[in-house]
């Protein structure tokens, strides 16, 4: 029997921020994740891990 777990994002007080690390942030999925987290209400700080930091996509997301 398999089970499905749904993750809930906790709400945080306005005085705190959340930091997220996105591995592969310049890939097709990673770029979307970076944009979604950056738009998250409440001041999410997004850090991105990429193999080529000097790439055009990495510079565009910086």
C-alpha positions as CSV (number, residue, x, y, z in Angstrom):
1,X,0.0,0.0,0.0
2,X,1.4,3.4,-0.9
3,X,0.7,6.6,0.9
4,X,0.8,10.2,-0.3
5,X,2.1,13.0,1.9
6,X,1.0,16.5,1.2
7,X,3.5,19.2,2.4
8,X,2.1,22.2,4.0
9,X,3.9,25.5,3.9
10,X,3.9,27.1,7.3
11,X,2.8,30.7,7.6
12,X,5.5,32.8,9.1
13,X,5.3,36.1,11.0
14,X,6.0,39.2,8.8
15,X,9.2,39.8,10.7
16,X,10.9,36.6,9.5
17,X,12.0,35.5,6.1
18,X,12.4,32.0,4.6
19,X,15.5,31.0,2.7
20,X,15.2,28.4,-0.1
21,X,18.1,26.7,-2.0
22,X,17.2,25.6,-5.5
23,X,19.6,23.0,-6.9
24,X,19.7,23.2,-10.7
25,X,18.2,26.7,-10.7
26,X,19.1,27.4,-14.3
27,X,17.4,24.3,-15.8
28,X,13.9,24.3,-17.2
29,X,12.2,23.3,-14.0
30,X,14.6,25.1,-11.7
31,X,14.0,28.4,-13.3
32,X,10.3,28.1,-12.8
33,X,10.9,27.2,-9.1
34,X,13.2,30.2,-8.6
35,X,10.6,32.5,-10.1
36,X,7.8,31.0,-8.1
37,X,9.7,31.2,-4.8
38,X,10.8,34.8,-5.5
39,X,7.2,35.8,-6.0
40,X,6.1,34.0,-2.7
41,X,4.6,36.5,-0.3
42,X,6.4,37.1,2.9
43,X,9.9,37.8,1.7
44,X,11.4,34.5,0.6
45,X,15.2,34.7,-0.1
46,X,16.1,32.4,-3.0
47,X,19.6,30.9,-3.3
48,X,20.5,29.0,-6.5
49,X,23.0,26.3,-7.1
50,X,24.2,25.9,-10.7
51,X,27.1,24.2,-12.4
52,X,28.0,27.2,-14.5
53,X,27.5,30.4,-12.5
54,X,28.7,32.6,-15.5
55,X,26.0,31.2,-17.8
56,X,23.4,33.6,-19.3
57,X,20.6,32.1,-17.4
58,X,22.4,32.3,-14.1
59,X,23.3,36.0,-14.7
60,X,19.7,36.7,-15.7
61,X,18.4,35.2,-12.4
62,X,21.0,37.0,-10.2
